[in-house]
Amino acid sequence: MSENLALAKMLQFIESYQQQRPHLASIEVVRSLRAYTRPGYASKFWELVAGGNPEFVSGELDNQTVQLAGREIDFAHFMAALSDQAWGGNVFSTLSDGALWLTSKLVTGHGYDSREYTAAIGDTAQPVEIYLDKVGTGRYDAAALQDLLGKFASDQDYDSDILAFVVGRILYQQPQQPLTAAILQADALEFADSVRRYLTQMFGAQFDGSRLQNRASVRQRLCDRIRAYLLIKRDLLRADLLNQTYWRRVRPQLVEQAADHFLQYLQRAVQ
Protein backbone atom coordinates (compact mmCIF):
# COMPACT_ATOMS: atom_id res chain seq x y z
CA MET A 1 0.00 0.00 0.00
CA SER A 2 2.82 2.42 0.88
CA GLU A 3 4.39 1.84 -2.54
CA ASN A 4 1.06 2.69 -4.22
CA LEU A 5 0.78 5.87 -2.17
CA ALA A 6 4.34 6.74 -3.19
CA LEU A 7 3.45 6.24 -6.87
CA ALA A 8 0.36 8.44 -6.48
CA LYS A 9 2.57 11.13 -4.95
CA MET A 10 5.03 10.96 -7.84
CA LEU A 11 2.25 11.06 -10.45
CA GLN A 12 0.62 14.02 -8.73
CA PHE A 13 3.88 15.96 -8.90
CA ILE A 14 4.38 15.07 -12.58
CA GLU A 15 0.79 15.93 -13.50
CA SER A 16 1.02 19.32 -11.78
CA TYR A 17 4.39 19.98 -13.40
CA GLN A 18 3.06 19.22 -16.89
CA GLN A 19 -0.15 21.20 -16.40
CA GLN A 20 1.93 24.25 -15.51
CA ARG A 21 3.82 23.88 -18.81
CA PRO A 22 1.11 23.29 -21.44
CA HIS A 23 3.48 24.36 -24.23
CA LEU A 24 5.73 21.33 -23.62
CA ALA A 25 5.11 17.94 -25.21
CA SER A 26 5.33 14.98 -22.85
CA ILE A 27 8.75 13.94 -24.16
CA GLU A 28 10.03 17.46 -23.42
CA VAL A 29 8.58 17.22 -19.93
CA VAL A 30 10.52 13.98 -19.49
CA ARG A 31 13.79 15.77 -20.33
CA SER A 32 13.18 18.61 -17.89
CA LEU A 33 12.07 16.31 -15.05
CA ARG A 34 15.59 14.88 -14.89
CA ALA A 35 16.40 17.98 -12.84
CA TYR A 36 14.20 16.60 -10.07
CA THR A 37 15.85 13.19 -9.74
CA ARG A 38 19.46 13.14 -8.46
CA PRO A 39 22.45 15.45 -8.95
CA GLY A 40 24.55 12.51 -10.14
CA TYR A 41 22.22 11.82 -13.06
CA ALA A 42 23.38 14.92 -14.92
CA SER A 43 26.31 14.35 -17.26
CA LYS A 44 27.91 15.70 -20.41
CA PHE A 45 27.04 12.50 -22.23
CA TRP A 46 23.39 12.91 -21.35
CA GLU A 47 23.57 16.49 -22.59
CA LEU A 48 24.54 15.09 -26.00
CA VAL A 49 21.59 12.71 -25.83
CA ALA A 50 18.89 15.22 -24.96
CA GLY A 51 20.27 18.55 -26.18
CA GLY A 52 20.36 20.04 -22.71
CA ASN A 53 21.42 19.22 -19.19
CA PRO A 54 19.03 20.81 -16.67
CA GLU A 55 20.68 21.88 -13.45
CA PHE A 56 19.54 19.93 -10.42
CA VAL A 57 16.59 21.69 -8.80
CA SER A 58 15.41 19.39 -6.04
CA GLY A 59 14.76 15.74 -5.38
CA GLU A 60 10.97 15.49 -5.53
CA LEU A 61 11.37 12.34 -7.61
CA ASP A 62 14.19 10.88 -5.51
CA ASN A 63 14.29 8.55 -2.50
CA GLN A 64 11.03 6.92 -3.49
CA THR A 65 10.46 3.20 -3.94
CA VAL A 66 7.21 2.73 -5.82
CA GLN A 67 5.33 -0.24 -7.20
CA LEU A 68 4.88 -0.17 -10.97
CA ALA A 69 3.59 -3.12 -13.00
CA GLY A 70 3.95 -5.23 -9.87
CA ARG A 71 7.66 -4.41 -9.44
CA GLU A 72 9.23 -2.28 -6.74
CA ILE A 73 11.35 0.29 -8.53
CA ASP A 74 13.54 3.26 -7.71
CA PHE A 75 11.49 6.08 -9.20
CA ALA A 76 14.43 8.45 -9.71
CA HIS A 77 16.28 5.71 -11.61
CA PHE A 78 13.13 5.06 -13.65
CA MET A 79 12.78 8.74 -14.60
CA ALA A 80 16.46 9.00 -15.50
CA ALA A 81 16.21 5.88 -17.67
CA LEU A 82 13.09 7.32 -19.31
CA SER A 83 14.82 10.61 -20.05
CA ASP A 84 17.74 8.66 -21.55
CA GLN A 85 15.38 7.81 -24.40
CA ALA A 86 14.41 11.44 -24.98
CA TRP A 87 17.09 12.18 -27.54
CA GLY A 88 16.81 14.95 -30.11
CA GLY A 89 16.06 17.88 -27.82
CA ASN A 90 17.58 20.31 -30.32
CA VAL A 91 19.58 20.34 -33.56
CA PHE A 92 22.86 19.84 -31.69
CA SER A 93 21.47 16.75 -29.96
CA THR A 94 20.20 15.32 -33.24
CA LEU A 95 23.58 15.88 -34.90
CA SER A 96 25.41 14.40 -31.91
CA ASP A 97 23.19 11.35 -32.02
CA GLY A 98 23.99 10.89 -35.71
CA ALA A 99 27.71 11.34 -35.05
CA LEU A 100 27.57 8.73 -32.28
CA TRP A 101 25.79 6.31 -34.61
CA LEU A 102 28.44 6.84 -37.29
CA THR A 103 31.34 6.50 -34.83
CA SER A 104 29.99 3.25 -33.42
CA LYS A 105 29.42 1.99 -36.96
CA LEU A 106 33.05 2.70 -37.85
CA VAL A 107 34.64 1.21 -34.72
CA THR A 108 32.30 -1.72 -34.04
CA GLY A 109 30.63 -2.45 -37.37
CA HIS A 110 27.21 -1.64 -35.89
CA GLY A 111 25.45 1.71 -35.74
CA TYR A 112 24.00 2.44 -32.29
CA ASP A 113 22.24 5.65 -31.33
CA SER A 114 22.60 7.29 -27.93
CA ARG A 115 19.82 5.23 -26.36
CA GLU A 116 22.04 2.15 -26.80
CA TYR A 117 24.64 3.62 -24.43
CA THR A 118 22.36 4.46 -21.53
CA ALA A 119 19.69 2.87 -19.32
CA ALA A 120 20.01 -0.95 -19.17
CA ILE A 121 23.13 -1.23 -21.35
CA GLY A 122 24.77 1.56 -19.39
CA ASP A 123 23.85 -0.11 -16.10
CA THR A 124 25.38 -3.36 -17.36
CA ALA A 125 28.60 -1.82 -18.70
CA GLN A 126 29.32 0.62 -15.88
CA PRO A 127 30.35 -2.15 -13.43
CA VAL A 128 32.94 -3.18 -16.00
CA GLU A 129 34.27 0.39 -16.02
CA ILE A 130 34.42 0.37 -12.21
CA TYR A 131 36.17 -3.01 -12.30
CA LEU A 132 38.81 -1.69 -14.69
CA ASP A 133 39.45 1.31 -12.46
CA LYS A 134 39.72 -0.84 -9.32
CA VAL A 135 41.30 -4.08 -10.53
CA GLY A 136 43.01 -2.88 -13.70
CA THR A 137 43.28 -4.22 -17.23
CA GLY A 138 45.81 -6.97 -16.54
CA ARG A 139 43.68 -9.76 -15.11
CA TYR A 140 40.19 -11.21 -15.07
CA ASP A 141 38.61 -11.70 -11.64
CA ALA A 142 35.11 -13.11 -12.11
CA ALA A 143 34.17 -12.83 -8.43
CA ALA A 144 35.17 -9.16 -8.26
CA LEU A 145 33.15 -8.30 -11.36
CA GLN A 146 30.13 -10.27 -10.15
CA ASP A 147 30.18 -8.36 -6.88
CA LEU A 148 30.13 -5.07 -8.80
CA LEU A 149 27.37 -6.26 -11.12
CA GLY A 150 25.26 -7.19 -8.10
CA LYS A 151 25.77 -3.75 -6.57
CA PHE A 152 25.45 -1.53 -9.64
CA ALA A 153 23.26 -3.57 -12.02
CA SER A 154 20.59 -4.89 -9.68
CA ASP A 155 17.24 -6.42 -10.58
CA GLN A 156 15.58 -3.24 -9.32
CA ASP A 157 17.74 -1.14 -11.65
CA TYR A 158 16.80 -3.36 -14.58
CA ASP A 159 13.10 -3.32 -13.64
CA SER A 160 13.25 0.48 -13.76
CA ASP A 161 15.04 0.41 -17.12
CA ILE A 162 12.55 -1.98 -18.73
CA LEU A 163 9.52 0.01 -17.59
CA ALA A 164 11.17 3.23 -18.75
CA PHE A 165 11.70 1.63 -22.16
CA VAL A 166 7.99 0.78 -22.39
CA VAL A 167 6.85 4.26 -21.31
CA GLY A 168 9.26 5.81 -23.81
CA ARG A 169 7.86 3.73 -26.66
CA ILE A 170 4.31 4.68 -25.63
CA LEU A 171 5.19 8.38 -25.70
CA TYR A 172 6.83 8.19 -29.12
CA GLN A 173 3.80 6.33 -30.48
CA GLN A 174 1.30 8.65 -28.75
CA PRO A 175 3.16 11.96 -28.32
CA GLN A 176 0.08 13.91 -27.23
CA GLN A 177 -0.60 11.62 -24.29
CA PRO A 178 0.15 13.08 -20.84
CA LEU A 179 3.19 11.55 -19.17
CA THR A 180 1.17 10.28 -16.22
CA ALA A 181 -1.21 8.46 -18.58
CA ALA A 182 1.72 6.74 -20.31
CA ILE A 183 3.13 5.63 -16.95
CA LEU A 184 -0.26 4.25 -15.89
CA GLN A 185 -0.57 2.46 -19.23
CA ALA A 186 2.75 0.70 -18.59
CA ASP A 187 1.62 -0.03 -15.03
CA ALA A 188 -1.40 -1.92 -16.38
CA LEU A 189 0.72 -4.25 -18.53
CA GLU A 190 2.07 -7.60 -17.39
CA PHE A 191 5.73 -7.06 -16.60
CA ALA A 192 6.74 -10.26 -18.39
CA ASP A 193 5.10 -8.90 -21.55
CA SER A 194 7.10 -5.67 -21.22
CA VAL A 195 10.32 -7.68 -20.90
CA ARG A 196 9.36 -9.72 -23.95
CA ARG A 197 8.73 -6.51 -25.89
CA TYR A 198 12.12 -5.14 -24.84
CA LEU A 199 13.92 -8.31 -25.89
CA THR A 200 12.08 -8.50 -29.20
CA GLN A 201 12.48 -4.87 -30.24
CA MET A 202 16.02 -4.34 -28.96
CA PHE A 203 17.65 -7.70 -29.66
CA GLY A 204 15.45 -9.53 -32.15
CA ALA A 205 14.43 -12.15 -29.60
CA GLN A 206 12.15 -14.99 -30.70
CA PHE A 207 9.92 -16.83 -28.24
CA ASP A 208 8.05 -20.10 -28.00
CA GLY A 209 5.68 -19.18 -25.19
CA SER A 210 8.00 -17.81 -22.51
CA ARG A 211 11.04 -19.74 -23.78
CA LEU A 212 13.70 -17.73 -25.57
CA GLN A 213 14.50 -19.62 -28.76
CA ASN A 214 17.52 -17.68 -30.04
CA ARG A 215 19.47 -17.14 -26.83
CA ALA A 216 22.88 -17.27 -28.54
CA SER A 217 21.88 -14.53 -30.99
CA VAL A 218 20.46 -12.31 -28.24
CA ARG A 219 23.58 -12.86 -26.11
CA GLN A 220 25.80 -11.86 -29.03
CA ARG A 221 23.83 -8.67 -29.57
CA LEU A 222 24.13 -7.86 -25.89
CA CYS A 223 27.89 -8.41 -26.04
CA ASP A 224 28.11 -6.20 -29.13
CA ARG A 225 26.37 -3.32 -27.36
CA ILE A 226 28.44 -3.60 -24.19
CA ARG A 227 31.59 -3.79 -26.31
CA ALA A 228 30.50 -0.68 -28.24
CA TYR A 229 29.80 1.16 -24.98
CA LEU A 230 33.30 0.39 -23.69
CA LEU A 231 34.93 1.29 -26.98
CA ILE A 232 33.21 4.65 -27.32
CA LYS A 233 33.17 5.75 -23.70
CA ARG A 234 36.40 4.30 -22.34
CA ASP A 235 38.84 2.21 -24.36
CA LEU A 236 39.57 4.60 -27.21
CA LEU A 237 39.99 7.52 -24.81
CA ARG A 238 42.51 5.62 -22.67
CA ALA A 239 44.28 3.72 -25.45
CA ASP A 240 43.55 0.49 -23.56
CA LEU A 241 43.23 -1.35 -26.84
CA LEU A 242 47.02 -1.20 -27.15
CA ASN A 243 47.20 -3.53 -24.13
CA GLN A 244 47.23 -6.95 -25.77
CA THR A 245 46.42 -8.87 -22.57
CA TYR A 246 43.37 -6.72 -22.00
CA TRP A 247 42.27 -6.67 -25.63
CA ARG A 248 42.64 -10.40 -26.33
CA ARG A 249 41.92 -12.07 -22.99
CA VAL A 250 40.57 -9.88 -20.19
CA ARG A 251 38.12 -7.64 -22.04
CA PRO A 252 36.17 -10.42 -23.83
CA GLN A 253 35.62 -12.24 -20.52
CA LEU A 254 34.43 -9.06 -18.80
CA VAL A 255 32.00 -8.29 -21.62
CA GLU A 256 30.62 -11.84 -21.71
CA GLN A 257 30.14 -12.01 -17.94
CA ALA A 258 28.29 -8.68 -17.92
CA ALA A 259 26.09 -9.78 -20.82
CA ASP A 260 25.29 -13.06 -19.06
CA HIS A 261 24.36 -11.16 -15.89
CA PHE A 262 21.81 -9.05 -17.79
CA LEU A 263 20.52 -11.94 -19.89
CA GLN A 264 19.94 -14.11 -16.83
CA TYR A 265 17.84 -11.33 -15.35
CA LEU A 266 15.84 -10.99 -18.59
CA GLN A 267 15.17 -14.72 -18.76
CA ARG A 268 13.96 -14.78 -15.15
CA ALA A 269 11.77 -11.73 -15.67
CA VAL A 270 10.09 -13.01 -18.83
CA GLN A 271 8.74 -16.13 -17.10
Buried (B, 14 or more C-beta within 10 A) or exposed (E): EEBEEBBEBBBEBBBEBBEEEEEBBBBBBBBBBBBBBBEEBBEEBBBBBBBBBBEBEEBBBBEBBBBBBEBBBBBBBBBBBBBBBBBBBEEEBEEBBEEBBEBBEEBBEBBBBBBBBBBBBBBBBBBBBBBBEEBEBEEBBEEBBBEBBEEBBBBBBBBBBBBBBBBBBBBEEEEEBBBBBBBBBBBEBEBBEBBBBBBEEBBEBBEEEEEBEBBEBBBBBBBBBBBBBBBBBBBEEEEBBEBEEBBEEBBBBBBBBBBBBBBEBBBEBBE
